Each structure stands twice: as structure tokens, then as C-alpha cells.
Amino acid sequence: MSDAPSLPDLSFERDAIALGARLVAGVDEVGRGPLAGPVTAAAVVLDPDRLPEGLNDSKKLTAARREALAGAIHDCASVAIVHVEVDEIDRINILRAAQLAMRLALCQLAPAPCHALIDGNLLPADLPCPARAVVKGDALSASIAAASIVAKVARDRLMVDLAQQHPGYGWETNAGYGTKCHLDALRNLGPTPFHRRSFRPVRDILCQAESLRV
């Protein structure tokens, strides 16, 4: 008997299909924790006969493997990706922004899915189809794993592009997360328009700068 951890499969998708759902989408988001950049969600409907080999939670894959799988997923599946930008994150908070991104990604899928599998323990409001929340879904459902991969790759690519516009913060490697390099740059260079001002480290630096001006 092999001790290797099991990979995500289509068990949840098959359960939904058995209840009459013809197209089942997996939905996941990335980017709740960073200090900069959008929160990104993806919705994916896989073709059971053309599954890319090695689908897994994006956090368990190397960057090179994620890139390769993202290309394979786009080639054989229906995919929708949505970025919810910083101003919206600051306006409605990061949890609601992540839920909004997932709902919009699901709404943009064509053809429209009949059922959705949502990573986590909370379903976004006003979904366009029946849905099931799946805790640790990116490690259990192949569709959610695929969504986690394409969302992560899309957001990482965007942060590399933004790093070229705003050098010094290390976004090309830290993807906007609060690494020492990023925090040092925030103190020395100040926030950019792509920083989340509602997040405490950014807010504290802004408050410190304001107090020095008074």
C-alpha cells in the first residue's frame, strides 16, 4: 500500500452530477493576505475525459508546475478569472471582496454551470447556481484545485507586471505579501496606489507619515 498523499479527484463533481447537475464548476480565490494587489478568483469547469495530470492545491506545487498546469487547464477546460481591485477591497473589506471575486468568476463562465463547488466553509451571496462549500476543497476536488492553480498563476503574473511599474517592493517574488523586503520598502518609499490602505501595516505607515507632517 502506498503512503503517498491522495490527489484531488472528481468525487464531489460526480456527486453533483448524480443529482442532475450537467456542468460542475470549481471556484477558489487567492490573495486575501497580501498588503498590495487585487484578490483574484477563478472558476473552472473541467472535462472529465481530459483532466490535466497532477492537479493539486496550488500551494503544494512549484511555480514552474503551476505555470505548466495553468496552460493545460486553459487548453481543456472552461475558465473565468476575476480580479477585485484594491479600492474595492478597502471599501467592502477583504472577505467580502474575495466572495465578490468568486461570484463574478462563476457568473462569467460560459456555458453557465449548473452547480458550483466553492473552496472554504462559506458560500458567497447571490450565486448564479446551487453551490456547495468544501473545506480544504483545493486538496479534495479536482475542479477547485484547477481553479486555485489558474487564479494563483494569473495573480502572480499581474504582480510581476505591477513590480515593473513600482520597483523596490519585491512584488515579482513576494506577490504583495508582507515580507521584510516589502515592509522595508513601504517605510522607505511609502504606499503605492496598489497598496491596501485598510490593512494594518499600510494604515500604520500612513498614520506615521501623517503624524510627522502635523
C-alpha positions as CSV (number, residue, x, y, z in Angstrom):
1,M,0.0,0.0,0.0
2,S,1.4,3.4,-1.0
3,D,1.8,6.1,1.7
4,A,1.7,8.9,-0.9
5,P,-1.0,11.5,-0.2
6,S,-4.0,11.3,-2.4
7,L,-4.6,13.9,-5.1
8,P,-7.8,15.8,-5.6
9,D,-10.3,13.8,-7.7
10,L,-13.8,14.2,-9.1
11,S,-15.8,12.7,-6.2
12,F,-17.6,15.9,-5.4
13,E,-18.2,16.6,-9.0
14,R,-19.7,13.2,-9.5
15,D,-22.0,13.6,-6.5
16,A,-23.4,16.8,-8.1
17,I,-23.8,15.2,-11.5
18,A,-25.6,12.3,-9.9
19,L,-28.2,14.8,-8.6
20,G,-28.7,16.2,-12.1
21,A,-26.0,18.9,-12.5
22,R,-24.7,18.6,-16.0
23,L,-21.8,21.2,-15.6
24,V,-20.0,21.5,-12.3
25,A,-17.6,24.3,-11.6
26,G,-14.8,24.6,-9.0
27,V,-14.2,28.0,-7.6
28,D,-11.3,29.3,-5.5
29,E,-9.6,32.6,-4.7
30,V,-6.1,33.7,-3.9
31,G,-4.6,36.9,-2.5
32,R,-6.5,37.6,0.8
33,G,-3.4,38.1,2.8
34,P,-1.1,40.4,0.7
35,L,-0.7,44.1,1.5
36,A,-0.8,45.0,-2.2
37,G,-2.6,44.0,-5.3
38,P,-6.1,42.5,-6.0
39,V,-7.8,39.5,-4.7
40,T,-8.2,37.0,-7.6
41,A,-10.8,34.3,-8.1
42,A,-11.2,31.6,-10.8
43,A,-14.0,29.3,-11.8
44,V,-13.2,26.2,-13.8
45,V,-15.4,23.5,-15.4
46,L,-13.2,20.5,-16.2
47,D,-13.8,17.9,-18.9
48,P,-13.7,14.6,-17.1
49,D,-12.2,12.9,-20.2
50,R,-9.3,15.5,-20.5
51,L,-8.1,16.0,-16.9
52,P,-4.6,17.5,-16.7
53,E,-2.3,15.1,-14.8
54,G,-1.2,16.2,-11.4
55,L,-3.9,18.6,-10.4
56,N,-3.4,19.7,-6.8
57,D,-3.7,22.5,-4.3
58,S,-1.7,25.3,-5.9
59,K,0.2,25.8,-2.6
60,K,1.7,22.3,-2.9
61,L,3.1,22.9,-6.4
62,T,6.2,24.6,-7.6
63,A,5.9,27.8,-9.6
64,A,7.0,26.0,-12.7
65,R,4.5,23.2,-12.2
66,R,1.7,25.7,-11.6
67,E,2.5,27.5,-14.9
68,A,2.5,24.3,-16.8
69,L,-0.8,23.1,-15.3
70,A,-2.4,26.5,-15.8
71,G,-1.7,26.3,-19.5
72,A,-3.1,22.7,-19.7
73,I,-6.2,23.8,-17.8
74,H,-6.9,26.7,-20.1
75,D,-6.4,24.3,-23.1
76,C,-9.0,21.8,-22.0
77,A,-11.5,23.5,-19.6
78,S,-13.9,26.4,-19.3
79,V,-12.1,29.1,-17.2
80,A,-13.1,32.5,-15.9
81,I,-10.8,34.7,-13.8
82,V,-11.7,37.9,-12.0
83,H,-9.6,40.4,-10.1
84,V,-11.2,42.6,-7.5
85,E,-9.0,45.7,-7.1
86,V,-7.6,47.4,-4.1
87,D,-10.2,50.3,-3.9
88,E,-13.0,47.7,-3.7
89,I,-11.1,45.7,-1.1
90,D,-10.7,48.8,1.1
91,R,-14.3,49.8,0.6
92,I,-16.0,46.5,1.5
93,N,-13.3,44.5,3.3
94,I,-11.2,41.6,2.1
95,L,-13.6,38.8,3.0
96,R,-16.4,40.4,1.0
97,A,-14.1,41.2,-1.8
98,A,-12.9,37.6,-2.0
99,Q,-16.6,36.4,-2.1
100,L,-17.4,39.0,-4.7
101,A,-14.5,37.8,-6.9
102,M,-15.7,34.2,-6.6
103,R,-19.3,35.1,-7.5
104,L,-18.2,37.2,-10.5
105,A,-15.9,34.5,-11.8
106,L,-18.7,32.0,-11.6
107,C,-21.1,34.4,-13.4
108,Q,-18.6,34.8,-16.2
109,L,-18.3,31.2,-17.1
110,A,-19.7,30.2,-20.4
111,P,-21.6,28.0,-20.7
112,A,-23.1,28.6,-17.3
113,P,-22.5,25.8,-14.8
114,C,-25.4,24.0,-13.1
115,H,-23.6,23.6,-9.8
116,A,-20.6,25.1,-8.1
117,L,-18.1,23.7,-5.6
118,I,-16.7,26.6,-3.5
119,D,-13.5,26.3,-1.6
120,G,-13.9,27.1,2.1
121,N,-16.8,27.0,4.6
122,L,-18.8,30.0,3.4
123,L,-20.8,30.4,0.3
124,P,-20.9,33.9,-1.4
125,A,-24.3,35.5,-1.6
126,D,-26.3,35.7,-4.9
127,L,-24.6,32.9,-6.7
128,P,-26.0,32.1,-10.2
129,C,-26.4,28.4,-9.4
130,P,-26.7,26.0,-6.5
131,A,-23.4,25.5,-4.7
132,R,-21.6,23.5,-2.0
133,A,-18.9,24.8,0.2
134,V,-16.0,22.4,0.5
135,V,-13.5,22.9,3.4
136,K,-9.9,22.4,2.0
137,G,-11.6,21.9,-1.3
138,D,-8.4,22.6,-3.2
139,A,-6.9,19.4,-1.8
140,L,-10.1,17.4,-2.4
141,S,-11.8,18.5,-5.6
142,A,-10.0,18.4,-8.9
143,S,-12.1,21.4,-10.2
144,I,-11.3,23.5,-7.1
145,A,-7.7,22.6,-7.4
146,A,-7.7,23.7,-11.0
147,A,-9.3,27.0,-10.0
148,S,-6.7,27.5,-7.3
149,I,-3.9,27.0,-9.9
150,V,-5.2,29.3,-12.6
151,A,-6.1,32.0,-10.0
152,K,-2.6,31.9,-8.4
153,V,-0.8,32.0,-11.8
154,A,-2.9,34.9,-13.0
155,R,-2.4,36.9,-9.9
156,D,1.3,36.2,-9.7
157,R,1.7,37.3,-13.3
158,L,-0.2,40.5,-12.6
159,M,2.1,41.3,-9.6
160,V,5.2,40.8,-11.7
161,D,3.8,43.4,-14.2
162,L,3.0,45.8,-11.3
163,A,6.5,45.3,-9.9
164,Q,7.9,46.7,-13.1
165,Q,5.8,49.8,-12.7
166,H,6.6,50.1,-9.0
167,P,10.1,48.7,-8.4
168,G,11.6,48.2,-5.0
169,Y,8.8,46.4,-3.2
170,G,9.7,42.9,-4.4
171,W,6.3,42.1,-5.8
172,E,7.9,40.0,-8.5
173,T,8.9,37.5,-5.8
174,N,6.6,38.2,-2.8
175,A,3.4,38.8,-4.8
176,G,2.5,41.6,-2.4
177,Y,2.7,39.7,0.8
178,G,4.3,41.4,3.8
179,T,7.8,40.2,3.6
180,K,10.7,42.1,5.3
181,C,11.7,43.5,1.9
182,H,8.2,44.7,1.2
183,L,7.7,46.2,4.7
184,D,11.1,48.0,4.5
185,A,10.2,49.4,1.1
186,L,6.8,50.6,2.4
187,R,8.6,52.5,5.2
188,N,11.2,54.0,2.8
189,L,9.2,54.6,-0.3
190,G,5.6,54.9,1.0
191,P,2.5,53.2,-0.3
192,T,1.6,52.9,-4.0
193,P,-1.9,53.1,-5.4
194,F,-1.9,49.3,-5.3
195,H,-1.5,49.1,-1.6
196,R,-4.4,48.1,0.6
197,R,-4.9,51.1,2.9
198,S,-7.3,49.2,5.1
199,F,-4.6,46.7,6.0
200,R,-2.9,47.5,9.3
201,P,0.8,47.6,8.2
202,V,-0.1,50.0,5.4
203,R,-2.5,52.0,7.6
204,D,0.1,52.3,10.3
205,I,2.7,53.6,8.0
206,L,0.3,56.2,6.5
207,C,-0.6,57.3,10.1
208,Q,3.0,57.7,11.0
209,A,3.7,59.8,7.9
210,E,0.7,61.9,8.7
211,S,1.8,62.5,12.3
212,L,5.2,63.7,11.0
213,R,3.6,66.2,8.8
214,V,1.5,67.7,11.7
